[in-house]
Amino acid sequence: MSDYFDHLINLFFNWIFSYPPTTVAFVLVIVIFIASVLESLPFTGMLLPSESLTILFGALAYKGVVDIKALIIAVYIGILLGDVLSYYIGKKVGEEFLNRHAKKLRIGGKSYKQIKKMLDDNLLKALFIGRSNGFTRWITPFLAGANSISLKKFILYNMLTAAFWSPTFLLGGYYLGSAFEIYGKYVGLGIVAIVIISIIIFKWIKKRKNDQ
């Protein structure tokens, strides 16, 4: 089984390396930039698996497919642009938009109030924590705009928080790539084991419910 996973990984990288290196690197930088912009916007911010994507791209950087510094810069600029766009959308449509589309946007009352309170108390903290998950990632800059928070202050704090978050997952993927070369086959076997165990547990729970 471990040989099979090694074979799949090798096929993937052989496919990547079959294209001109500069073209591949350029495409990856563009993709991560666009993803970083979209993750800050309403609707797309909830659907985009940005953490998984940046970790994968970090691993590709470790393999020499693309320069890690170029990826970090692309993510940083993408975050800044995406958050400013979200800020202006919030300023334009206001909180009425959130109230009308609360169910579609999966906005819970408790989380919503916590974010608003944090924005009022500490904008820097709100922006920093806001980038930690898909929901708060887009709604924090949106609410900043909807509540007419100073744009200069918003951009300044956003630059500071983006400087932390832009390299975080990329470097995680980069160093994970090193570990994966050593432990990759065990990770693959672990994933298979988790899937099998999950299926067994699911069927057991389902059987118990049917018996009751």
C-alpha positions in Angstrom: 0.0 0.0 0.0 2.8 2.4 0.9 4.4 1.8 -2.5 1.1 2.7 -4.2 1.0 6.1 -2.4 4.6 6.7 -3.3 3.8 5.9 -6.9 0.8 8.4 -6.9 3.0 11.1 -5.4 5.7 10.5 -8.0 3.2 10.6 -10.8 1.8 13.9 -9.6 5.3 15.5 -9.4 6.3 14.0 -12.8 3.2 15.6 -14.3 4.1 19.0 -12.7 7.7 18.8 -13.9 6.6 17.9 -17.5 5.7 21.5 -18.1 8.2 24.5 -18.4 9.3 25.4 -14.8 8.7 29.2 -15.3 5.2 28.6 -16.6 4.3 26.3 -13.7 5.7 28.8 -11.2 3.8 31.7 -12.8 0.5 29.8 -12.8 0.9 28.8 -9.2 1.6 32.3 -8.1 -1.4 33.7 -10.0 -3.7 30.9 -8.6 -2.6 31.6 -5.0 -3.0 35.3 -5.5 -6.6 35.0 -6.8 -7.5 32.5 -4.0 -6.2 34.9 -1.4 -8.4 37.7 -2.8 -11.5 35.5 -3.1 -11.2 34.1 0.4 -11.9 37.6 1.8 -15.1 38.1 -0.1 -18.7 37.2 0.8 -19.8 33.7 -0.4 -16.5 32.7 -2.0 -14.7 33.1 1.3 -16.8 30.3 2.8 -16.3 27.9 -0.1 -12.6 28.2 -0.7 -10.4 25.7 1.1 -7.6 28.3 1.3 -5.7 26.6 4.2 -5.4 23.3 2.3 -4.4 25.1 -0.9 -1.6 27.1 0.8 -0.3 24.1 2.5 -0.2 22.2 -0.8 1.6 25.1 -2.5 4.1 25.3 0.3 4.9 21.7 -0.2 5.3 22.4 -3.9 7.7 25.2 -3.1 9.8 22.7 -1.0 10.0 20.5 -4.1 11.4 23.4 -6.1 8.3 23.8 -8.3 7.9 27.5 -7.2 9.7 30.0 -5.1 8.3 30.2 -1.5 9.1 34.0 -1.3 7.0 34.6 -4.5 4.1 32.7 -3.0 4.3 34.6 0.3 4.3 38.0 -1.5 1.4 36.9 -3.7 -0.6 35.8 -0.7 0.2 39.0 1.2 -0.9 41.3 -1.6 -4.0 39.1 -2.2 -5.0 39.3 1.4 -4.7 43.1 1.4 -6.6 43.5 -1.8 -9.4 41.0 -0.8 -9.9 42.6 2.6 -10.1 46.1 1.1 -12.7 44.9 -1.5 -14.7 43.2 1.3 -14.5 46.5 3.3 -15.9 48.5 0.4 -18.6 45.9 -0.2 -19.6 46.1 3.5 -19.6 49.9 3.3 -21.7 49.8 0.2 -24.4 47.3 1.1 -24.2 47.6 4.9 -25.4 45.1 7.6 -28.8 44.8 5.9 -27.2 42.5 3.4 -26.1 40.2 6.2 -29.5 40.2 7.7 -31.2 39.3 4.4 -28.8 36.5 3.6 -28.0 35.3 7.1 -29.0 31.7 6.3 -27.2 31.5 3.0 -24.1 32.9 4.6 -24.4 30.6 7.7 -24.2 33.5 10.1 -25.0 32.6 13.7 -26.2 35.3 16.0 -23.7 34.5 18.7 -20.6 34.6 16.4 -21.9 37.7 14.7 -22.2 39.6 18.0 -18.8 38.5 19.1 -17.2 39.8 16.0 -19.0 43.1 16.2 -18.0 43.6 19.8 -14.4 42.7 19.0 -14.3 45.3 16.2 -15.5 48.0 18.6 -13.1 47.0 21.3 -9.9 46.1 19.4 -9.7 46.3 15.6 -6.2 44.9 15.4 -7.2 41.8 17.5 -10.4 41.4 15.4 -8.5 41.4 12.1 -5.8 39.0 13.5 -8.3 36.5 14.9 -10.6 37.0 11.9 -8.1 35.4 9.5 -8.0 32.2 11.6 -11.1 30.6 10.0 -13.2 30.8 6.8 -16.3 32.4 8.4 -14.6 35.3 10.2 -12.0 35.8 7.4 -14.5 37.6 5.1 -17.1 38.9 7.6 -14.5 40.9 9.7 -13.4 43.3 6.9 -17.0 43.4 5.7 -18.3 44.5 9.1 -15.4 47.0 9.4 -16.7 48.7 6.2 -20.4 48.4 7.2 -19.6 50.1 10.5 -17.6 52.9 8.8 -14.3 52.1 10.6 -11.5 54.4 9.4 -10.1 53.0 6.2 -6.5 54.2 7.0 -6.6 52.5 10.4 -8.1 49.4 8.8 -5.4 49.2 6.1 -2.6 49.7 8.6 -3.8 47.0 10.9 -4.6 44.7 8.0 -1.0 45.1 6.7 0.3 44.0 10.1 -2.0 41.0 10.5 -1.5 39.9 6.9 2.3 39.9 7.4 1.8 37.2 10.0 -0.9 35.1 8.2 0.5 35.2 4.7 3.5 33.0 5.4 2.0 30.8 8.1 0.3 28.0 6.1 2.7 28.3 3.3 5.7 27.7 5.6 3.7 24.9 7.3 3.3 23.2 3.9 7.0 23.9 3.1 8.3 22.2 6.2 5.6 19.5 6.0 7.0 18.7 2.5 10.3 17.8 4.2 8.7 15.6 6.7 6.4 14.0 4.1 9.4 12.6 2.2 10.4 10.7 5.3 7.0 9.9 6.8 4.7 10.2 3.7 4.0 6.5 3.3 2.9 6.3 7.0 0.6 9.3 6.5 -1.0 7.6 3.5 -1.5 4.4 5.5 -2.9 6.5 8.4 -5.5 8.2 6.1 -6.6 4.8 4.8 -6.9 3.5 8.4 -8.9 6.5 9.5 -11.3 6.2 6.5 -11.9 2.5 7.2 -12.4 3.1 11.0 -14.8 5.9 10.3 -16.9 3.7 7.9 -17.1 1.0 10.6 -18.2 3.4 13.3 -20.8 5.0 11.0 -22.3 1.6 10.1 -22.3 0.6 13.8 -24.1 3.8 14.9 -26.6 3.4 12.0 -27.2 -0.3 13.0 -27.8 0.7 16.6 -30.3 3.4 15.6 -32.2 0.9 13.4 -32.3 -1.7 16.3 -33.8 0.9 18.7 
